[in-house]
């Protein structure tokens, strides 16, 4: 019976590691949608008094703020990766 052990040569020869720095279109579209939706929902509910009582407005204003924070975070990463800032790449954006 022949037993085979894994050596450093086997690990190096199996695959080559390549970095794919193509922009993830779905994730970027989601980030922009969250950013815009957060601005729209948050500002409409907070300032134009759309909806029912004050608690209803505050809930949707907070929801809009959360959407805005998520969207602006990923939009910032996308912007920096697109402009090739040091330390940023499209791999920093989590896949869907």
MDAnalysis code that builds the backbone (N, CA, C; Angstrom):
import MDAnalysis as mda
import numpy as np

u = mda.Universe.empty(288, n_residues=96, atom_resindex=np.repeat(np.arange(96), 3), trajectory=True)
u.add_TopologyAttr("name", ["N", "CA", "C"] * 96)
u.add_TopologyAttr("resid", np.arange(1, 97))
u.add_TopologyAttr("resname", ["UNK", "UNK", "UNK", "UNK", "UNK", "UNK", "UNK", "UNK", "UNK", "UNK", "UNK", "UNK", "UNK", "UNK", "UNK", "UNK", "UNK", "UNK", "UNK", "UNK", "UNK", "UNK", "UNK", "UNK", "UNK", "UNK", "UNK", "UNK", "UNK", "UNK", "UNK", "UNK", "UNK", "UNK", "UNK", "UNK", "UNK", "UNK", "UNK", "UNK", "UNK", "UNK", "UNK", "UNK", "UNK", "UNK", "UNK", "UNK", "UNK", "UNK", "UNK", "UNK", "UNK", "UNK", "UNK", "UNK", "UNK", "UNK", "UNK", "UNK", "UNK", "UNK", "UNK", "UNK", "UNK", "UNK", "UNK", "UNK", "UNK", "UNK", "UNK", "UNK", "UNK", "UNK", "UNK", "UNK", "UNK", "UNK", "UNK", "UNK", "UNK", "UNK", "UNK", "UNK", "UNK", "UNK", "UNK", "UNK", "UNK", "UNK", "UNK", "UNK", "UNK", "UNK", "UNK", "UNK"])
u.atoms.positions = np.array([
    [0.842, -1.156, 0.000],
    [0.000, 0.000, 0.000],
    [0.900, 1.236, 0.000],
    [0.529, 2.171, -0.838],
    [1.328, 3.371, -0.979],
    [0.592, 4.533, -0.309],
    [1.250, 5.160, 0.630],
    [0.633, 6.320, 1.254],
    [1.295, 7.585, 0.710],
    [0.503, 8.548, 0.469],
    [1.002, 9.789, -0.113],
    [0.826, 10.909, 0.909],
    [1.864, 11.662, 1.100],
    [1.769, 12.800, 2.004],
    [1.786, 14.087, 1.184],
    [1.213, 15.087, 1.747],
    [1.165, 16.385, 1.072],
    [2.439, 17.141, 1.418],
    [3.116, 17.568, 0.409],
    [4.340, 18.344, 0.603],
    [4.102, 19.772, 0.136],
    [5.095, 20.602, 0.383],
    [5.005, 21.995, -0.053],
    [4.919, 22.096, -1.576],
    [5.586, 21.205, -2.277],
    [5.546, 21.233, -3.735],
    [4.138, 20.956, -4.249],
    [3.439, 20.015, -3.629],
    [2.073, 19.712, -4.048],
    [1.159, 20.918, -3.857],
    [1.315, 21.597, -2.761],
    [0.473, 22.754, -2.478],
    [0.766, 23.863, -3.484],
    [2.015, 24.077, -3.807],
    [2.383, 25.145, -4.735],
    [1.989, 24.814, -6.168],
    [1.946, 23.559, -6.536],
    [1.678, 23.182, -7.916],
    [0.191, 23.044, -8.226],
    [-0.665, 22.916, -7.214],
    [-2.077, 22.656, -7.465],
    [-2.768, 23.810, -8.167],
    [-2.769, 24.961, -7.587],
    [-3.455, 26.105, -8.177],
    [-2.599, 27.341, -8.032],
    [-2.832, 28.271, -8.895],
    [-2.184, 29.565, -8.755],
    [-3.220, 30.552, -8.244],
    [-2.823, 31.376, -7.338],
    [-3.734, 32.335, -6.721],
    [-3.762, 33.592, -7.568],
    [-4.930, 33.941, -8.065],
    [-5.076, 35.166, -8.833],
    [-6.137, 36.023, -8.173],
    [-5.919, 37.307, -8.185],
    [-6.867, 38.246, -7.611],
    [-7.759, 38.767, -8.726],
    [-9.048, 38.567, -8.569],
    [-10.014, 39.052, -9.532],
    [-10.525, 40.390, -9.031],
    [-10.149, 41.467, -9.691],
    [-10.515, 42.795, -9.228],
    [-11.572, 43.418, -10.130],
    [-12.492, 42.580, -10.643],
    [-13.600, 43.106, -11.424],
    [-14.664, 43.627, -10.467],
    [-15.343, 44.694, -10.837],
    [-16.367, 45.232, -9.937],
    [-17.568, 44.308, -9.829],
    [-18.022, 44.022, -8.608],
    [-19.225, 43.209, -8.421],
    [-20.471, 44.072, -8.653],
    [-21.095, 43.901, -9.789],
    [-22.176, 44.781, -10.219],
    [-23.392, 44.712, -9.282],
    [-23.794, 43.505, -8.885],
    [-24.976, 43.368, -8.015],
    [-24.764, 44.066, -6.673],
    [-23.589, 43.889, -6.105],
    [-23.307, 44.475, -4.797],
    [-23.238, 45.996, -4.883],
    [-22.671, 46.518, -5.966],
    [-22.587, 47.968, -6.145],
    [-23.990, 48.543, -6.340],
    [-24.816, 47.862, -7.117],
    [-26.193, 48.324, -7.326],
    [-26.965, 48.317, -6.008],
    [-26.756, 47.299, -5.194],
    [-27.411, 47.242, -3.884],
    [-26.936, 48.383, -2.990],
    [-25.645, 48.678, -3.002],
    [-25.111, 49.760, -2.174],
    [-25.711, 51.101, -2.585],
    [-25.805, 51.339, -3.880],
    [-26.372, 52.605, -4.349],
    [-27.863, 52.678, -4.038],
    [-28.560, 51.550, -4.185],
    [-29.990, 51.522, -3.858],
    [-30.215, 51.784, -2.374],
    [-29.399, 51.195, -1.514],
    [-29.524, 51.441, -0.073],
    [-29.246, 52.897, 0.262],
    [-28.250, 53.469, -0.390],
    [-27.893, 54.868, -0.152],
    [-29.048, 55.784, -0.537],
    [-29.573, 55.607, -1.736],
    [-30.661, 56.464, -2.210],
    [-31.934, 56.223, -1.412],
    [-32.263, 54.961, -1.177],
    [-33.466, 54.636, -0.415],
    [-33.372, 55.175, 1.014],
    [-32.195, 55.112, 1.597],
    [-32.018, 55.646, 2.944],
    [-32.221, 57.142, 2.996],
    [-31.710, 57.844, 1.988],
    [-31.896, 59.297, 1.937],
    [-33.369, 59.637, 1.737],
    [-34.013, 58.957, 0.802],
    [-35.412, 59.257, 0.495],
    [-36.322, 58.932, 1.668],
    [-36.219, 57.708, 2.184],
    [-37.107, 57.299, 3.273],
    [-36.850, 58.134, 4.526],
    [-35.593, 58.316, 4.857],
    [-35.269, 59.069, 6.068],
    [-35.713, 60.516, 6.009],
    [-35.463, 61.157, 4.875],
    [-35.817, 62.575, 4.795],
    [-37.325, 62.786, 4.659],
    [-38.011, 61.939, 3.888],
    [-39.461, 62.091, 3.762],
    [-40.160, 61.890, 5.091],
    [-39.757, 60.893, 5.817],
    [-40.442, 60.596, 7.074],
    [-40.089, 61.605, 8.173],
    [-38.853, 62.056, 8.186],
    [-38.444, 62.935, 9.272],
    [-38.902, 64.380, 9.068],
    [-38.849, 64.871, 7.848],
    [-39.074, 66.303, 7.642],
    [-40.439, 66.648, 7.067],
    [-41.025, 65.798, 6.250],
    [-42.294, 66.126, 5.616],
    [-43.495, 65.580, 6.367],
    [-43.278, 64.942, 7.477],
    [-44.336, 64.414, 8.332],
    [-45.285, 63.489, 7.566],
    [-44.683, 62.638, 6.721],
    [-45.466, 61.647, 5.989],
    [-45.748, 60.498, 6.933],
    [-46.927, 60.005, 6.922],
    [-47.271, 58.872, 7.773],
    [-48.161, 59.283, 8.927],
    [-48.297, 58.399, 9.855],
    [-49.222, 58.594, 10.974],
    [-48.632, 59.438, 12.085],
    [-48.494, 58.843, 13.239],
    [-48.049, 59.566, 14.420],
    [-46.532, 59.722, 14.448],
    [-46.044, 60.312, 15.529],
    [-44.616, 60.593, 15.661],
    [-43.783, 59.313, 15.730],
    [-44.285, 58.278, 16.377],
    [-43.548, 57.012, 16.491],
    [-43.365, 56.369, 15.119],
    [-44.393, 56.455, 14.283],
    [-44.322, 55.911, 12.931],
    [-43.257, 56.641, 12.122],
    [-43.240, 57.981, 12.219],
    [-42.226, 58.779, 11.508],
    [-40.819, 58.466, 12.006],
    [-40.670, 58.327, 13.311],
    [-39.344, 58.072, 13.881],
    [-38.835, 56.692, 13.481],
    [-39.715, 55.697, 13.440],
    [-39.314, 54.355, 13.033],
    [-38.748, 54.388, 11.617],
    [-39.456, 55.020, 10.699],
    [-38.986, 55.046, 9.324],
    [-37.796, 55.986, 9.127],
    [-37.679, 57.008, 9.956],
    [-36.494, 57.866, 9.896],
    [-35.259, 57.084, 10.349],
    [-35.408, 56.284, 11.397],
    [-34.299, 55.445, 11.869],
    [-33.970, 54.368, 10.839],
    [-34.997, 53.760, 10.254],
    [-34.780, 52.775, 9.191],
    [-34.041, 53.405, 8.013],
    [-34.435, 54.602, 7.626],
    [-33.740, 55.314, 6.555],
    [-32.295, 55.606, 6.912],
    [-32.039, 55.937, 8.169],
    [-30.668, 56.183, 8.613],
    [-29.812, 54.932, 8.544],
    [-30.385, 53.802, 8.927],
    [-29.649, 52.531, 8.868],
    [-29.344, 52.166, 7.416],
    [-30.332, 52.324, 6.547],
    [-30.102, 52.054, 5.122],
    [-29.031, 52.977, 4.562],
    [-29.068, 54.244, 4.966],
    [-28.083, 55.208, 4.487],
    [-26.674, 54.835, 4.931],
    [-26.523, 54.435, 6.178],
    [-25.199, 54.082, 6.697],
    [-24.623, 52.886, 5.940],
    [-25.435, 51.855, 5.744],
    [-24.977, 50.674, 5.002],
    [-24.602, 51.048, 3.572],
    [-25.463, 51.799, 2.906],
    [-25.216, 52.166, 1.522],
    [-24.012, 53.062, 1.357],
    [-23.840, 54.029, 2.251],
    [-22.696, 54.931, 2.127],
    [-21.378, 54.213, 2.406],
    [-21.385, 53.233, 3.298],
    [-20.178, 52.469, 3.589],
    [-19.700, 51.712, 2.353],
    [-20.610, 50.979, 1.713],
    [-20.216, 50.201, 0.545],
    [-19.996, 51.075, -0.683],
    [-20.709, 52.193, -0.785],
    [-20.468, 53.119, -1.894],
    [-19.075, 53.747, -1.758],
    [-18.642, 54.007, -0.533],
    [-17.305, 54.560, -0.302],
    [-16.236, 53.549, -0.697],
    [-16.416, 52.297, -0.305],
    [-15.458, 51.258, -0.689],
    [-15.404, 51.124, -2.202],
    [-16.568, 51.167, -2.850],
    [-16.619, 51.074, -4.304],
    [-15.890, 52.235, -4.955],
    [-16.113, 53.435, -4.455],
    [-15.458, 54.619, -5.015],
    [-13.942, 54.524, -4.867],
    [-13.478, 54.154, -3.686],
    [-12.039, 54.048, -3.460],
    [-11.409, 52.928, -4.277],
    [-12.106, 51.816, -4.421],
    [-11.574, 50.710, -5.220],
    [-11.528, 51.088, -6.693],
    [-12.554, 51.782, -7.172],
    [-12.597, 52.198, -8.582],
    [-11.478, 53.177, -8.902],
    [-11.169, 54.055, -7.952],
    [-10.107, 55.034, -8.156],
    [-8.742, 54.538, -7.697],
    [-8.637, 53.266, -7.361],
    [-7.385, 52.581, -7.015],
    [-6.660, 53.206, -5.827],
    [-7.406, 53.538, -4.793],
    [-6.769, 54.000, -3.565],
    [-6.048, 52.826, -2.922],
    [-4.944, 53.109, -2.264],
    [-4.155, 52.062, -1.639],
    [-4.956, 51.408, -0.504],
    [-4.988, 50.089, -0.514],
    [-5.680, 49.337, 0.525],
    [-7.126, 49.022, 0.219],
    [-7.636, 49.467, -0.923],
    [-9.026, 49.205, -1.282],
    [-9.076, 48.430, -2.589],
    [-9.914, 47.408, -2.629],
    [-10.166, 46.672, -3.863],
    [-11.607, 46.180, -3.823],
    [-12.076, 45.707, -4.949],
    [-13.450, 45.229, -5.021],
    [-13.649, 43.959, -4.208],
    [-12.563, 43.308, -3.796],
    [-12.693, 42.134, -2.945],
    [-13.099, 42.498, -1.527],
    [-13.022, 43.798, -1.157],
    [-13.454, 44.251, 0.163],
    [-14.972, 44.263, 0.281],
    [-15.688, 44.225, -0.845],
    [-17.145, 44.227, -0.833],
    [-17.622, 42.788, -0.673],
    [-18.441, 42.550, 0.315],
    [-18.921, 41.197, 0.585],
    [-19.836, 40.720, -0.525],
    [-19.699, 39.451, -0.938],
    [-20.592, 38.940, -1.990],
    [-22.001, 38.729, -1.460],
    [-22.957, 38.790, -2.384],
    [-24.362, 38.592, -2.018],
    [-24.675, 37.123, -1.924],
])
